[in-house]
Amino acid sequence: MFIPITVHVPEHRVEEFYIRFGEFIADVPDPDAPTRLPSGTVPAWVETDEAPAIAATLWNKISPQGQEVLLHLIRATGDETMHFLPWEIAKAISHPKGASGVAGTLGGVGKAIRRAGLPMYTTPKGKPWHYIWGWDGERYSMTPEVARLLRTAAGN
């Protein structure tokens, strides 16, 4: 939440004020941003001996439409984390409801993740998250480690 504040600045320092204010605002972390796993790391369960069985259980609980979205993500993810704009996914799989349909489908996958009993992690807001895919508010992402597990579970 932002609070409007009026500040009187000498005319000859207006430019400097805006520069410094911009730097100040850019430095403020977003308190609503979810905890992000550091680049190149994955949820701890992915590296356990049980990971293939967990991924297979999950895959079997996901709807065909959810599998289609995840198949697009896992097939496109190679040795580096990949990022996907919602409209790109919708176009690639010809989702009839576009980007919002992709979001809804992944919401259903999230329910399947909970039904499969995958470990959840806590965001700064105290909400659970699974990190099967990432979401930064603009793009989805998939790590190579999760993609490999799901690819095997899907038989791809």
C-alpha positions in Angstrom: 0.0 0.0 0.0 1.3 3.4 -0.9 0.5 6.6 1.1 0.6 9.9 -0.8 3.1 12.3 0.7 3.6 15.9 -0.4 7.1 17.2 -0.1 8.4 20.7 -0.9 11.6 20.6 -2.8 13.7 23.6 -4.0 13.3 24.0 -7.7 17.0 23.5 -8.5 16.9 20.1 -6.7 13.8 18.5 -8.2 15.7 16.3 -10.6 18.0 15.0 -7.8 15.0 14.4 -5.6 13.3 12.2 -8.2 16.5 10.3 -8.8 17.1 9.6 -5.1 13.4 8.9 -4.5 13.4 6.4 -7.4 16.5 4.7 -5.9 14.8 4.6 -2.5 11.6 3.0 -3.9 13.5 0.5 -6.0 15.3 -0.7 -2.9 12.2 -1.6 -1.0 11.5 -5.3 -1.1 8.0 -6.4 -2.0 6.6 -7.9 1.3 3.9 -9.8 -0.7 6.4 -11.6 -2.9 6.5 -15.4 -2.3 9.7 -17.0 -1.1 11.7 -18.0 -4.1 14.1 -20.9 -4.1 17.5 -19.7 -5.2 18.3 -20.2 -8.9 19.4 -23.8 -9.6 17.8 -25.3 -6.5 14.7 -27.4 -6.3 12.3 -28.4 -3.5 14.0 -30.9 -1.2 11.6 -33.8 -2.0 12.8 -33.8 -5.7 16.2 -35.0 -4.6 15.0 -37.9 -2.5 14.9 -41.6 -3.5 11.1 -41.4 -3.3 10.9 -38.5 -5.9 10.0 -40.7 -8.9 7.1 -42.4 -7.0 5.9 -39.1 -5.7 6.0 -37.6 -9.2 4.1 -40.6 -10.6 1.4 -40.4 -7.9 1.1 -36.7 -8.7 0.9 -37.2 -12.5 -1.9 -39.8 -12.1 -4.0 -37.2 -10.1 -3.7 -34.4 -12.7 -6.5 -33.9 -15.2 -5.8 -34.4 -18.9 -5.9 -30.7 -19.4 -3.5 -30.1 -16.5 -1.2 -32.7 -18.0 -1.3 -30.9 -21.3 -0.2 -27.7 -19.8 2.6 -29.4 -17.8 3.7 -31.4 -20.8 4.3 -28.2 -22.6 6.4 -26.8 -19.7 8.4 -30.0 -19.2 9.1 -30.7 -22.9 10.4 -27.1 -23.4 12.6 -27.3 -20.3 16.1 -28.6 -20.9 19.2 -28.0 -18.8 18.2 -24.6 -17.6 15.2 -23.1 -15.9 12.7 -22.0 -18.5 10.2 -19.1 -18.3 6.8 -19.0 -20.0 4.4 -16.2 -20.5 0.8 -17.4 -19.9 -0.3 -16.4 -23.4 2.6 -18.3 -24.9 1.4 -21.5 -23.2 -2.2 -20.9 -24.2 -1.2 -20.4 -27.8 1.2 -23.5 -27.8 -1.5 -25.8 -26.5 -4.5 -24.0 -28.2 -6.2 -23.4 -24.9 -9.7 -22.2 -25.8 -9.8 -19.7 -22.8 -6.3 -18.3 -23.4 -4.0 -17.2 -20.6 -6.8 -17.1 -18.0 -7.6 -20.7 -18.9 -4.0 -21.7 -18.4 -4.1 -20.1 -14.9 -7.3 -21.9 -14.1 -5.9 -25.2 -15.3 -2.8 -24.8 -13.2 -5.1 -24.0 -10.2 -6.6 -27.4 -10.7 -3.1 -28.9 -10.9 -2.5 -27.2 -7.5 -5.4 -29.1 -6.1 -4.0 -32.3 -7.4 -0.7 -31.5 -5.8 -2.4 -31.2 -2.5 -4.3 -34.5 -3.1 -1.0 -36.2 -3.9 0.4 -35.1 -0.6 3.4 -33.3 -2.0 5.4 -31.2 0.5 4.3 -27.6 0.6 6.5 -24.6 1.5 5.5 -21.4 3.2 5.5 -18.0 1.5 6.1 -14.8 3.5 2.3 -14.4 3.6 2.1 -17.7 5.3 0.4 -19.4 2.3 1.5 -22.9 1.1 3.2 -23.3 -2.2 4.6 -26.4 -3.9 7.3 -25.1 -6.3 6.4 -27.6 -9.1 6.4 -24.5 -11.2 7.3 -21.0 -10.3 5.2 -17.9 -10.8 6.7 -14.4 -10.5 3.5 -12.5 -11.2 4.2 -12.4 -15.0 5.7 -15.7 -16.0 5.6 -19.3 -15.1 8.9 -21.2 -14.7 10.1 -24.8 -14.6 13.4 -26.1 -13.3 15.2 -28.9 -15.1 15.1 -31.2 -12.1 11.3 -31.0 -11.7 10.9 -31.2 -15.5 12.9 -34.5 -15.6 10.9 -36.0 -12.9 7.6 -35.1 -14.4 8.8 -36.1 -17.9 9.6 -39.6 -16.5 6.3 -39.8 -14.7 4.4 -38.9 -17.9 6.3 -41.5 -19.9 8.0 -38.9 -22.1 
